[in-house]
Amino acid sequence: MKRILLPFIHLLFCCSVFPVSGQKVPGKSGYERAELFSIVNIHKKVFNVVDNISWLEDGSGMVYRTKTREGQQYFLVTLPGLKKQPAFNIQRLSDSISKFNGQKRNGGEPEFNNMKWKNKNEFSFFSKGKRFSVNLKTYGIREEKNFPNNRSANSITSPNKQQTVYLSENNLHLRNLSDGSSVQLSYDGSPYYIYGSYYGWDQIMKGESVPPEPRFTADWSPDGTKILTQIMDATDARKMYLLDWSIDSLYRPQLLSYYRASPGDSVYVKYIPVIFDTQTGKMTRINLPALPHFLGVSFRWSKNSKYLYGLYYHRGYKKMELLEVNPENGNTRIVFTDSSKTNIEYNTQFVNLENKGMAFITSEKTGWNQLYRVDWITGNTKPLTSGNFVVKEIVNVDTLKHEIYFTASEKEIGVNPYYNLLYKINFDGSGFKLLTPEPLNHEVSFSSGGKYLIDNISSPINPTSTVLRESRTGKILMKIDSLDIKDLQAEGWNYPQIFEATARDGKTKIYGALWKPTNFKLENRYPVIDYSYTGAQASVFPNTFSKALNSFYGSAQSLAELGFIIMQVDGLGSAQRSKIFHDWSYKDMGNNLKDHVLAISQLGKKYGWFDTSRVGIFGHSAGGYDAAHALEAFNDCYKVAVSESGDHDWRMEKAWWPEMYAGWPVDSVYQLQSNITMAPLLKGKLLLIHGGIDENVNPSATFKLSEALIKANKFFDLLIIPSARHGYPAAYQNYVTRKRWDFFVNNLLLHNPNQK
């Protein structure tokens, strides 16, 4: 069962304290006012957020954490008694922890990571590599010396605790824990051909001829007779490079290198999946080609250890297979296959019921993501759901009552298509039922036995209400808590305005949100800033209340206080809706802003205060591409752009993202939609910002764009933060934010923010 944490704020890149301006003269008082609506200060003014949910192992209740006006608290809800009470005395427990550690607490409230509750009086938590148990009858604390953590950085212990497989000098070894003897499993490992290793996403090496540091990975079969692992082969891989100028003690730049395949590359880090027999030492290679590191495949052992299974995506993402692997000979069997003329997303939902001989999987083969049942032996597939709606996530499976629970959107008439509701259906496709009828977004967490669930109900204009439901009926048994935003509202904060527009096909409804300054006046005309991210794997509509506060990259309300209307909208080509809706962006992401332009035009005709003659755009990463691209391809609409960490040419990107959405093999699409290629078309005011050591979106793309703009005699502003990666360090956030917002104030409001 999946445990879902429901945090108040998800920070995708960074938190910032945003400067502010009023509509006419954005002076110092305006900047001070905007700070009230920074993410940091919003968080201080919102209370009763339910998160860190833990279900008691004995089924007698659940514990959750929340921030009250009195500070952080943990509450216990008893089941079936439905009583809510403090789970423990946090001050007394803090004192016990300090006494146990022999140290005085340095203020603040203790953090209990990875809490596991046996019953209402006993729980354990993880801290600094150790697990501790708490007895709430006595508030006694003890360290669990033998807690079930059989994995370390370079080894993993067998299920029976008799052997350990470990990585040493690029090869795998097996140690007998009873007598300490060991045997070597592999012999041809080398610094660039490492057994039992993977390559980390942000793994950086200092210098040129430096091999990758091993990152251990292995998985024992449940019966302890075999080990699944892989060989990381970097012998032919090519590196990308960065220069770190930020080290105070160095007066030459530090050369940094890392492996990251670019679109179309034929040489890259490869994964070779293998199986070791722990009795004979025999290695069996799984019958698959060496896998690009950006694809890989995640196999799992069956509970009886007789086979492995997993989803295998072919390069180009037009084909995906559910595979069964015979661990004796490495042969594979295709249980289910899916294909597309465009692509298959990574978010395929899959559950294997081994003891039932069936699996559940989602597919967009009908044009809508639907749920299917697969017979494991024959591969026969039966659709369980059908229609013009989107199945989102399988959240619980009841094998006794033969029911599967899942979230979906666009099923109910009149409900915003970005709101997820909870449904259930029987294994045979009967008994389809809506369990959460409220026409809002629902984030759910099921109890360990599946009898109950916690539901966080919200929308951009409905603060979160948390309830306890009976799973089978959806009946609300108890209201757990409601968000308290009185302090925020006392500062003048208001809900964003939700809007609909018509997309470029002339018929499809698209959805967005507007944030206005708190001193908004109908008679004024406000310039507009499009807060954009059209990366085709995402959507930006704030379907929950926390997203309306956080608004993707930060507090949109804070930016609005500069004297702008802030807009976020999902046009054709973005995620979360139908396959046809999504496919508009395939091989055509350069036109993803078309629907933004149409929405701006439609809103300008509808509202006199919406000034379409003064439009700016801001984005980070794929949104950074959008921002610069707007002044090249859509400069009749957009006049000012701030582009952060932009992937301006997909040929310089990490392979998976453009190969999925711009296509593979690489063709003319990459060049024709490149911001670098289109640099001579730029009109308007552009600020480029990039981190100097960004390994996610290498800054070379921003440098190449800068070079192309200079050659085309196009003037622009450029800010490089030498010590920043893809997100900007806290020490530089205020500087970057001030630079960004001052750029908009100066060029959209035509006011010098430094002028007194």
C-alpha distance (Angstrom), angle and dihedral (degrees) to the residues before:
residue distance angle dihedral
M1 . . .
K2 3.76 . .
R3 3.76 117.3 .
I4 3.78 111.0 -145.3
L5 3.77 122.2 -157.8
L6 3.76 113.6 -155.8
P7 3.79 106.3 -156.6
F8 3.77 123.7 -170.3
I9 3.79 95.8 -131.3
H10 3.79 129.1 23.5
L11 3.80 109.5 -163.3
L12 3.80 107.6 -158.0
F13 3.77 96.2 -173.5
C14 3.79 114.5 -13.7
C15 3.76 147.4 -25.2
S16 3.78 116.3 -118.3
V17 3.77 138.1 -172.8
F18 3.76 99.3 -133.3
P19 3.78 124.5 -147.1
V20 3.77 118.2 -128.6
S21 3.75 143.4 -148.7
G22 3.75 135.8 -170.3
Q23 3.79 120.2 -124.2
K24 3.82 98.3 -96.2
V25 3.80 110.5 18.1
P26 3.82 111.7 14.3
G27 3.76 99.0 -156.8
K28 3.77 134.3 165.3
S29 3.80 94.8 -75.0
G30 3.79 88.8 56.1
Y31 3.80 91.5 54.7
E32 3.78 90.3 50.0
R33 3.78 90.6 50.6
A34 3.79 93.8 52.6
E35 3.79 90.3 55.0
L36 3.80 86.5 66.7
F37 3.80 87.4 68.4
S38 3.79 100.6 43.9
I39 3.79 114.0 121.8
V40 3.79 90.4 -107.5
N41 3.79 93.5 54.3
I42 3.80 95.2 40.0
H43 3.79 88.3 55.8
K44 3.81 89.7 54.7
K45 3.81 90.8 55.4
V46 3.80 99.3 49.1
F47 3.81 122.1 80.8
N48 3.82 140.9 -179.6
V49 3.80 97.2 39.3
V50 3.82 108.7 164.3
D51 3.81 113.6 -139.8
N52 3.81 143.5 134.4
I53 3.81 92.0 53.9
S54 3.82 115.8 -166.8
W55 3.81 123.9 -176.1
L56 3.82 116.6 -148.1
E57 3.82 112.3 -113.3
D58 3.81 92.3 -133.5
G59 3.81 90.1 56.5
S60 3.79 94.0 -119.2
G61 3.79 97.4 122.3
M62 3.77 149.4 -49.2
V63 3.80 136.1 -94.6
Y64 3.78 126.4 -147.2
R65 3.77 137.8 178.4
T66 3.77 126.0 -128.6
K67 3.78 139.6 167.1
T68 3.78 110.1 -121.6
R69 3.79 128.4 -178.6
E70 3.80 86.5 -96.1
G71 3.80 92.9 53.6
Q72 3.79 137.0 -94.3
Q73 3.79 114.1 -15.6
Y74 3.81 138.4 177.9
F75 3.80 118.6 -144.3
L76 3.79 131.2 -163.0
V77 3.81 121.1 -146.4
T78 3.82 111.2 -164.6
L79 3.81 121.6 -142.6
P80 2.93 130.2 -113.4
G81 3.80 88.4 -2.2
L82 3.84 92.5 66.7
K83 3.79 94.1 -147.9
K84 3.80 121.6 147.1
Q85 3.79 120.3 -151.3
P86 3.82 139.3 146.0
A87 3.78 109.2 -72.2
F88 3.79 91.4 -143.0
N89 3.78 143.6 -22.9
I90 3.79 100.8 -85.4
Q91 3.81 94.0 -161.7
R92 3.80 92.9 51.5
L93 3.80 91.7 47.1
S94 3.80 91.3 47.8
D95 3.80 89.4 53.2
S96 3.82 90.8 49.5
I97 3.80 91.3 51.3
S98 3.81 90.9 49.9
K99 3.79 91.0 49.1
F100 3.81 91.7 47.8
N101 3.80 91.4 50.6
G102 3.78 92.7 42.9
Q103 3.79 89.8 -127.9
K104 3.75 134.0 109.0
R105 3.76 115.7 -117.2
N106 3.82 112.7 -107.0
G107 3.80 96.1 -142.3
G108 3.76 125.9 -86.4
E109 3.77 126.5 82.2
P110 3.82 123.6 -70.4
E111 3.79 119.3 -104.4
F112 3.78 117.8 -134.2
N113 3.79 106.7 -160.9
N114 3.82 123.2 -163.3
M115 3.80 94.2 0.6
K116 3.81 116.4 -160.6
W117 3.81 117.8 -169.9
K118 3.82 120.7 -158.1
N119 3.79 92.6 -178.5
K120 3.78 137.4 -30.5
N121 3.82 91.6 -71.6
E122 3.81 101.9 43.3
F123 3.76 132.4 53.6
S124 3.78 139.1 148.0
F125 3.79 132.4 -146.6
F126 3.78 138.4 -170.3
S127 3.80 123.9 -119.3
K128 3.81 132.6 164.1
G129 3.80 94.8 -15.8
K130 3.78 94.7 -47.3
R131 3.79 134.7 95.6
F132 3.79 121.3 -137.0
S133 3.80 131.6 -165.6
V134 3.79 124.5 -143.6
N135 3.81 127.4 -157.6
L136 3.78 106.9 -158.9
K137 3.81 93.6 -165.3
T138 3.79 89.7 67.6
Y139 3.84 100.9 10.1
G140 3.77 86.3 -125.6
I141 3.82 118.5 158.9
R142 3.78 129.9 -156.0
E143 3.78 134.8 173.0
E144 3.81 115.2 -116.4
K145 3.78 102.7 -130.6
N146 3.79 95.2 -175.1
F147 3.77 102.6 32.4
P148 3.82 112.5 155.6
N149 3.78 100.2 -90.9
N150 3.80 106.3 124.9
R151 3.79 96.1 165.6
S152 3.79 129.2 86.7
A153 3.79 132.9 170.3
N154 3.83 92.8 -82.6
S155 3.80 106.8 16.0
I156 3.79 146.1 41.8
T157 3.79 127.4 -158.6
S158 3.79 123.3 -132.6
P159 3.83 120.1 -106.1
N160 3.82 91.1 -105.6
K161 3.83 90.9 49.6
Q162 3.84 91.4 -125.1
Q163 3.80 100.6 109.9
T164 3.78 139.8 30.7
V165 3.77 127.6 -155.8
Y166 3.78 112.8 -151.5
L167 3.79 141.6 174.4
S168 3.79 119.9 -120.1
E169 3.80 128.5 163.5
N170 3.82 92.0 -11.0
N171 3.81 94.2 -55.3
L172 3.79 134.9 95.2
H173 3.79 122.7 -114.1
L174 3.79 133.7 -174.5
R175 3.80 120.4 -141.3
N176 3.80 126.0 -163.2
L177 3.81 105.4 -137.9
S178 3.80 94.8 -156.7
D179 3.80 97.1 61.5
G180 3.83 103.4 9.4
S181 3.80 94.3 -119.6
S182 3.79 118.2 143.3
V183 3.78 140.3 -164.5
Q184 3.79 128.6 -157.7
L185 3.81 115.5 -120.1
S186 3.82 100.7 -173.1
Y187 3.79 130.9 29.4
D188 3.81 110.4 178.3
G189 3.80 98.0 65.8
S190 3.79 117.1 132.2
P191 3.81 136.7 173.1
Y192 3.82 89.4 -85.4
Y193 3.81 97.5 34.3
I194 3.77 106.3 52.7
Y195 3.79 127.0 176.9
G196 3.80 119.0 -140.7
S197 3.78 94.3 14.6
Y198 3.77 143.6 115.3
Y199 3.79 132.0 -167.6
G200 3.80 114.9 -108.8
W201 3.78 119.2 -126.3
D202 3.80 93.7 -125.8
Q203 3.81 96.9 28.6
I204 3.80 107.9 141.4
M205 3.81 129.2 -176.5
K206 3.78 125.9 -153.9
G207 3.77 110.4 -125.7
E208 3.80 135.6 3.4
S209 3.82 110.4 -82.1
V210 3.78 95.7 43.6
P211 3.83 120.1 125.9
P212 3.80 120.9 -134.3
E213 3.77 117.4 -91.3
P214 3.83 110.8 -114.2
R215 3.81 116.5 -105.5
F216 3.79 107.8 -161.9
T217 3.80 121.9 -129.6
A218 3.82 130.2 165.6
D219 3.81 138.3 136.5
W220 3.81 126.9 -153.6
S221 3.79 120.7 -140.1
P222 3.82 109.9 -114.4
D223 3.83 91.0 -110.2
G224 3.81 91.1 51.5
T225 3.80 95.8 -124.8
K226 3.81 99.0 110.5
I227 3.77 141.6 32.5
L228 3.80 125.8 -146.7
T229 3.80 114.5 -152.1
Q230 3.79 140.6 130.2
I231 3.78 143.4 -124.8
M232 3.78 115.8 -119.6
D233 3.80 106.3 -145.1
A234 3.81 114.1 -165.5
T235 3.81 97.1 155.0
D236 3.82 94.4 114.8
A237 3.79 99.4 24.9
R238 3.80 121.1 125.6
K239 3.77 123.8 -138.5
M240 3.77 135.3 -135.2
Y241 3.80 120.8 -143.6
L242 3.77 143.3 -139.2
L243 3.80 133.6 -176.8
D244 3.79 116.0 -141.1
W245 3.81 109.3 -153.8
S246 3.80 95.2 166.7
I247 3.81 102.7 85.4
D248 3.80 107.3 109.8
S249 3.79 95.0 -153.8
L250 3.83 94.3 51.8
Y251 3.78 123.5 77.0
R252 3.76 93.6 -173.4
P253 3.78 122.4 58.4
Q254 3.79 118.1 -98.0
L255 3.81 111.0 -121.4
L256 3.80 111.9 -133.6
S257 3.79 123.9 -171.0
Y258 3.78 135.2 -174.1
Y259 3.78 141.5 168.3
R260 3.77 116.8 -108.1
A261 3.78 122.2 148.7
S262 3.80 115.8 -133.7
P263 3.82 123.0 -145.3
G264 3.79 112.2 -70.9
D265 3.82 95.1 13.1
S266 3.81 115.0 151.1
V267 3.81 94.9 -167.2
Y268 3.79 120.2 57.1
V269 3.80 142.4 122.2
K270 3.80 107.7 -55.4
Y271 3.79 131.6 -157.8
I272 3.81 119.0 -145.5
P273 3.83 109.9 -167.5
V274 3.82 113.7 -143.8
I275 3.81 139.6 171.8
F276 3.82 125.9 -143.1
D277 3.79 123.6 -155.4
T278 3.81 105.8 -139.3
Q279 3.82 93.0 -154.8
T280 3.82 98.8 51.4
G281 3.81 101.7 18.1
K282 3.81 89.3 -128.2
M283 3.82 115.8 155.9
T284 3.81 118.4 -144.1
R285 3.77 120.2 -167.6
I286 3.81 115.6 -143.3
N287 3.78 110.0 -118.6
L288 3.79 97.3 -109.4
P289 3.80 132.1 104.9
A290 3.79 117.3 -99.6
L291 3.79 103.6 -77.9
P292 3.82 125.0 -130.2
H293 3.79 108.7 -114.9
F294 3.80 90.5 -121.1
L295 3.81 90.1 59.7
G296 3.77 107.5 33.7
V297 3.79 120.3 149.2
S298 3.77 129.4 -115.3
F299 3.81 111.1 -142.8
R300 3.81 124.1 -172.3
W301 3.79 129.5 -158.5
S302 3.78 118.7 -116.4
K303 3.79 112.7 -119.5
N304 3.81 90.8 -110.0
S305 3.84 92.0 49.6
K306 3.81 91.1 -126.5
Y307 3.79 96.6 116.9
L308 3.79 146.6 4.8
Y309 3.79 125.9 -132.3
G310 3.79 138.5 -171.3
L311 3.79 147.8 136.7
Y312 3.79 116.7 -82.8
Y313 3.81 119.4 -162.3
H314 3.80 117.4 -160.7
R315 3.78 117.4 -137.1
G316 3.78 110.3 -86.3
Y317 3.83 89.4 35.6
K318 3.81 93.6 -114.8
K319 3.79 92.9 118.4
M320 3.80 133.7 41.3
E321 3.80 128.6 179.7
L322 3.77 133.6 -165.8
L323 3.80 102.4 -139.8
E324 3.77 135.6 -162.8
V325 3.83 115.0 -156.5
N326 3.79 125.8 -155.6
P327 3.84 104.2 -140.5
E328 3.81 92.1 -157.2
N329 3.81 96.3 63.2
G330 3.81 105.6 5.3
N331 3.80 93.6 -118.4
T332 3.79 116.9 151.5
R333 3.80 130.7 -143.2
I334 3.79 123.5 -161.0
V335 3.80 109.3 -129.5
F336 3.80 96.6 173.1
T337 3.77 134.7 0.0
D338 3.78 133.4 -163.6
S339 3.79 128.9 -171.7
S340 3.78 139.5 179.4
K341 3.79 138.8 -172.5
T342 3.82 87.3 -131.9
N343 3.80 115.0 23.4
I344 3.78 146.8 -52.9
E345 3.78 115.4 -127.3
Y346 3.80 124.4 -126.4
N347 3.82 90.7 -123.2
T348 3.82 96.3 82.6
Q349 3.82 108.2 146.8
F350 3.80 115.0 -135.5
V351 3.82 136.0 174.6
N352 3.82 124.8 174.8
L353 3.82 116.6 -154.9
E354 3.78 98.0 -163.7
N355 3.80 96.4 -179.2
K356 3.82 90.6 51.2
G357 3.78 97.1 46.9
M358 3.79 91.8 -126.1
A359 3.79 141.6 97.4
F360 3.79 135.5 -158.8
I361 3.77 121.4 -138.3
T362 3.80 138.4 166.4
S363 3.79 126.8 -129.2
E364 3.80 138.1 174.1
K365 3.82 92.5 -147.1
T366 3.84 91.6 123.2
G367 3.81 92.9 47.8
W368 3.81 91.9 -97.1
N369 3.79 126.5 73.7
Q370 3.79 104.7 -105.8
L371 3.80 137.9 171.4
Y372 3.82 122.5 -106.7
R373 3.80 135.8 -173.6
V374 3.80 116.2 -139.1
D375 3.80 125.3 -160.6
W376 3.80 102.3 -134.0
I377 3.80 96.7 -147.3
T378 3.79 101.9 40.5
G379 3.80 100.0 26.3
N380 3.81 89.8 -132.2
T381 3.78 109.2 158.2
K382 3.79 128.3 -150.9
P383 3.83 124.5 -173.2
L384 3.79 110.9 -126.9
T385 3.80 95.5 -175.6
S386 3.77 131.7 29.9
G387 3.78 137.4 173.4
N388 3.77 142.3 73.9
F389 3.78 98.6 -49.6
V390 3.81 137.3 92.6
V391 3.80 125.6 -112.0
K392 3.81 105.8 -148.0
E393 3.81 113.0 178.4
I394 3.80 138.7 -1.7
V395 3.80 101.0 -132.7
N396 3.81 104.5 172.2
V397 3.81 141.0 4.9
D398 3.81 121.6 -157.6
T399 3.82 105.4 -158.2
L400 3.81 93.5 -177.8
K401 3.79 97.2 54.3
H402 3.82 93.0 30.2
E403 3.80 94.2 -124.1
I404 3.79 130.2 139.4
Y405 3.81 122.0 -158.2
F406 3.80 122.5 -153.3
T407 3.78 142.2 160.3
A408 3.79 121.2 -120.6
S409 3.79 141.0 169.8
E410 3.81 137.9 -150.3
K411 3.82 91.7 34.0
E412 3.81 98.3 108.4
I413 3.81 121.3 65.0
G414 3.78 114.1 -116.6
V415 3.82 95.6 15.5
N416 3.80 118.7 120.7
P417 3.85 107.3 -100.9
Y418 3.82 91.6 -129.1
Y419 3.81 93.8 59.9
N420 3.80 113.8 99.2
L421 3.81 118.1 -144.1
L422 3.79 129.3 -172.1
Y423 3.81 123.0 -113.6
K424 3.79 138.5 169.2
I425 3.80 133.3 -154.6
N426 3.79 135.0 -179.6
F427 3.80 121.4 -107.5
D428 3.81 89.7 -107.8
G429 3.81 93.4 53.4
S430 3.81 96.7 -102.8
G431 3.79 127.9 114.6
F432 3.82 98.5 44.5
K433 3.81 104.6 -179.0
L434 3.80 138.7 173.3
L435 3.82 109.8 -133.4
T436 3.81 101.4 -179.6
P437 3.83 107.6 48.0
E438 3.80 96.6 173.3
P439 3.87 106.2 111.6
L440 3.81 92.4 -127.0
N441 3.80 136.5 89.4
H442 3.80 117.9 -72.2
E443 3.82 126.0 -157.4
V444 3.80 109.8 -173.0
S445 3.79 138.2 -166.2
F446 3.82 119.4 -170.8
S447 3.79 125.5 -144.7
S448 3.80 117.3 -113.2
G449 3.80 91.5 -100.9
G450 3.78 93.2 41.3
K451 3.82 94.5 -124.3
Y452 3.82 94.6 114.5
L453 3.75 138.0 29.3
I454 3.78 137.6 -166.1
D455 3.80 114.3 -132.4
N456 3.80 123.5 -162.5
I457 3.81 104.3 -159.6
S458 3.79 119.9 -166.0
S459 3.80 149.3 122.8
P460 3.81 133.7 -165.0
I461 3.81 88.1 -84.1
N462 3.82 99.1 33.8
P463 3.82 117.3 70.4
T464 3.78 113.7 -133.3
S465 3.79 118.4 -79.9
T466 3.80 116.5 -170.6
V467 3.79 120.2 -151.8
L468 3.79 138.9 173.8
R469 3.81 114.0 -127.3
E470 3.76 136.7 -171.2
S471 3.80 102.4 -117.0
R472 3.82 102.3 -141.3
T473 3.80 96.1 48.4
G474 3.80 102.5 24.2
K475 3.81 88.3 -130.4
I476 3.81 113.7 159.1
L477 3.79 107.1 -121.7
M478 3.78 99.6 176.4
K479 3.77 142.7 -1.6
I480 3.79 107.1 -123.1
D481 3.82 102.8 -174.0
S482 3.80 144.9 -38.0
L483 3.77 129.4 -138.5
D484 3.80 114.1 -100.1
I485 3.83 110.3 -146.4
K486 3.82 99.2 157.2
D487 3.81 93.6 117.6
L488 3.80 90.7 50.6
Q489 3.78 92.4 49.9
A490 3.80 90.3 47.8
E491 3.82 87.1 63.7
G492 3.82 89.8 57.2
W493 3.80 98.0 -99.0
N494 3.80 115.7 154.3
Y495 3.79 136.9 -176.3
P496 3.80 119.9 -87.3
Q497 3.79 117.3 -103.7
I498 3.81 113.9 -110.6
F499 3.82 116.2 -144.0
E500 3.77 141.2 -179.6
A501 3.80 127.7 -145.5
T502 3.79 137.0 175.8
A503 3.80 118.8 -104.0
R504 3.80 128.2 -132.5
D505 3.81 92.5 -88.5
G506 3.81 87.7 67.7
K507 3.81 94.9 -123.2
T508 3.81 114.6 51.9
K509 3.80 118.3 95.8
I510 3.78 116.0 -131.7
Y511 3.79 124.9 -167.1
G512 3.77 135.6 -141.3
A513 3.79 146.2 152.7
L514 3.81 135.3 -123.9
W515 3.81 127.9 -152.5
K516 3.82 118.4 -159.1
P517 3.81 130.0 -165.2
T518 3.80 113.7 -96.7
N519 3.81 89.3 -118.7
F520 3.81 90.6 54.3
K521 3.82 116.2 155.9
L522 3.78 125.0 -168.4
E523 3.80 92.8 -139.1
N524 3.82 93.5 58.3
R525 3.81 125.4 86.0
Y526 3.78 112.8 -135.6
P527 3.80 128.2 -159.6
V528 3.79 114.2 -124.1
I529 3.81 131.2 -127.6
D530 3.81 118.3 -162.6
Y531 3.81 108.5 -147.0
S532 3.81 95.9 -153.3
Y533 3.78 139.0 -169.4
T534 3.80 113.2 153.5
G535 3.80 96.9 166.6
A536 3.79 99.5 145.5
Q537 3.80 94.5 -128.4
A538 3.81 92.5 64.3
S539 3.77 146.3 52.8
V540 3.80 126.7 -151.9
F541 3.80 104.7 -160.3
P542 3.84 104.5 122.3
N543 3.80 98.3 -124.3
T544 3.82 93.7 170.9
F545 3.77 131.4 52.3
S546 3.81 92.3 -118.7
K547 3.81 89.5 56.1
A548 3.81 90.1 50.8
L549 3.82 87.7 56.8
N550 3.79 94.8 40.7
S551 3.82 95.1 34.3
F552 3.81 100.1 -166.1
Y553 3.83 104.6 -74.0
G554 3.77 100.2 24.8
S555 3.76 141.9 -52.6
A556 3.80 108.2 -23.6
Q557 3.79 88.3 -171.2
S558 3.78 90.1 61.9
L559 3.79 91.2 52.4
A560 3.82 90.0 46.7
E561 3.81 89.2 57.8
L562 3.79 87.8 69.9
G563 3.79 85.2 74.2
F564 3.80 100.4 -90.1
I565 3.76 140.3 119.0
I566 3.81 107.7 -124.3
M567 3.80 117.9 -149.4
Q568 3.79 132.2 -166.3
V569 3.80 119.2 179.2
D570 3.81 138.6 164.4
G571 3.78 113.4 -138.5
L572 3.79 130.9 -173.6
G573 3.80 109.9 -58.0
S574 3.80 97.6 41.7
A575 3.80 124.4 113.3
Q576 3.82 136.4 -100.4
R577 3.80 98.4 55.8
S578 3.81 136.1 71.8
K579 3.80 125.1 -33.1
I580 3.81 89.9 -116.1
F581 3.82 90.2 51.5
H582 3.81 90.8 49.7
D583 3.81 96.7 44.7
W584 3.81 92.0 66.0
S585 3.81 87.2 85.1
Y586 3.80 97.6 47.9
K587 3.82 107.8 119.0
D588 3.82 86.5 -12.7
M589 3.82 107.5 74.2
G590 3.80 88.2 131.0
N591 3.82 87.5 74.4
N592 3.80 96.8 48.0
L593 3.82 90.2 107.4
K594 3.82 93.0 61.7
D595 3.79 92.2 91.5
H596 3.81 90.8 46.0
V597 3.81 88.8 57.2
L598 3.80 90.8 48.3
A599 3.82 91.6 49.0
I600 3.81 90.7 50.9
S601 3.81 90.8 50.3
Q602 3.81 93.2 47.9
L603 3.81 93.0 47.4
G604 3.81 90.5 48.5
K605 3.81 90.7 55.6
K606 3.79 91.3 48.1
Y607 3.83 100.8 44.6
G608 3.78 126.3 43.4
W609 3.80 91.5 -157.3
F610 3.84 92.3 58.8
D611 3.82 104.9 91.4
T612 3.82 109.3 -156.3
S613 3.81 92.0 179.9
R614 3.82 90.7 69.4
V615 3.80 109.4 48.3
G616 3.80 127.0 155.2
I617 3.78 132.5 179.5
F618 3.79 133.7 -151.7
G619 3.80 131.2 -175.0
H620 3.79 144.9 153.4
S621 3.83 127.1 -137.6
A622 3.84 105.8 -21.7
G623 3.80 83.6 8.2
G624 3.80 87.3 54.6
Y625 3.80 87.8 58.1
D626 3.83 88.1 50.0
A627 3.80 93.1 52.1
A628 3.81 96.6 52.5
H629 3.80 91.7 37.8
A630 3.80 90.4 54.6
L631 3.83 90.8 64.9
E632 3.81 90.8 49.1
A633 3.81 104.7 41.2
F634 3.81 103.3 19.3
N635 3.80 104.7 29.9
D636 3.80 92.7 133.1
C637 3.81 84.5 74.2
Y638 3.81 107.3 25.2
K639 3.81 121.1 59.0
V640 3.82 105.6 168.0
A641 3.80 129.8 35.1
V642 3.79 137.9 -177.9
S643 3.80 110.4 -163.6
E644 3.81 117.7 -168.5
S645 3.81 124.2 -168.0
G646 3.79 90.9 -22.5
D647 3.80 125.3 -171.9
H648 3.79 91.3 -139.2
D649 3.81 96.5 171.6
W650 3.78 119.2 30.8
R651 3.81 91.6 -153.3
M652 3.81 85.7 72.4
E653 3.82 94.3 46.6
K654 3.80 131.5 98.3
A655 3.78 107.1 -79.9
W656 3.79 104.9 -118.7
W657 3.81 99.9 60.6
P658 3.82 100.7 50.4
E659 3.81 93.6 34.9
M660 3.80 88.4 57.0
Y661 3.82 96.5 46.3
A662 3.83 107.0 20.0
G663 3.80 94.1 38.0
W664 3.80 141.3 -115.9
P665 2.98 133.5 -79.1
V666 3.78 93.1 45.7
D667 3.80 112.3 -109.0
S668 3.81 140.1 166.0
V669 3.83 91.8 -62.4
Y670 3.80 89.4 79.7
Q671 3.80 93.7 56.0
L672 3.80 98.2 38.4
Q673 3.83 93.3 53.3
S674 3.81 96.1 41.1
N675 3.80 116.9 120.9
I676 3.81 86.6 -144.9
T677 3.80 93.0 55.6
M678 3.81 90.2 46.8
A679 3.82 95.8 46.3
P680 3.86 94.2 113.3
L681 3.83 88.7 62.4
L682 3.80 95.1 60.8
K683 3.80 118.2 126.8
G684 3.79 126.1 170.7
K685 3.78 137.6 30.7
L686 3.80 115.9 -41.6
L687 3.80 130.9 -173.7
L688 3.81 116.1 -171.2
I689 3.82 118.0 -162.4
H690 3.81 125.5 -179.0
G691 3.79 139.7 161.9
G692 3.80 113.1 -114.4
I693 3.82 94.7 -135.7
D694 3.80 100.3 35.9
E695 3.82 105.6 148.9
N696 3.82 92.6 176.8
V697 3.81 96.8 59.5
N698 3.79 104.4 13.2
P699 3.85 111.7 -132.7
S700 3.81 89.4 -130.7
A701 3.82 88.1 88.3
T702 3.81 90.7 58.6
F703 3.81 90.4 46.2
K704 3.80 91.1 50.3
L705 3.79 90.8 48.8
S706 3.81 89.7 49.4
E707 3.80 90.6 51.7
A708 3.80 91.6 49.2
L709 3.81 91.8 49.1
I710 3.79 91.6 50.4
K711 3.79 91.4 50.0
A712 3.82 88.9 50.2
N713 3.83 90.1 50.0
K714 3.81 91.7 -117.9
F715 3.79 115.9 151.2
F716 3.80 119.4 -137.8
D717 3.80 142.4 149.1
L718 3.80 123.9 -109.3
L719 3.82 131.3 -164.9
I720 3.82 121.4 -177.4
I721 3.80 118.2 -172.2
P722 3.83 101.1 -156.2
S723 3.82 97.7 -157.7
A724 3.82 97.5 41.2
R725 3.77 127.8 106.5
H726 3.81 122.1 -169.3
G727 3.78 91.8 -49.6
Y728 3.78 120.0 43.2
P729 3.82 121.2 -112.3
A730 3.78 116.8 -108.0
A731 3.80 90.9 -115.4
Y732 3.82 89.8 64.3
Q733 3.79 101.8 36.2
N734 3.78 96.5 95.4
Y735 3.79 91.7 47.8
V736 3.80 93.8 49.4
T737 3.78 91.8 43.8
R738 3.79 93.1 50.3
K739 3.80 90.3 49.0
R740 3.80 91.6 49.0
W741 3.78 97.9 47.3
D742 3.78 95.2 39.9
F743 3.79 87.1 55.6
F744 3.80 90.5 58.2
V745 3.81 93.4 43.2
N746 3.79 91.3 50.3
N747 3.80 96.7 45.4
L748 3.80 105.0 31.1
L749 3.80 101.1 32.4
L750 3.83 90.9 31.5
H751 3.77 90.7 -134.9
N752 3.79 128.3 128.3
P753 3.81 103.9 -127.8
N754 3.81 90.6 -155.8
Q755 3.79 92.6 54.7
K756 3.78 113.8 105.5
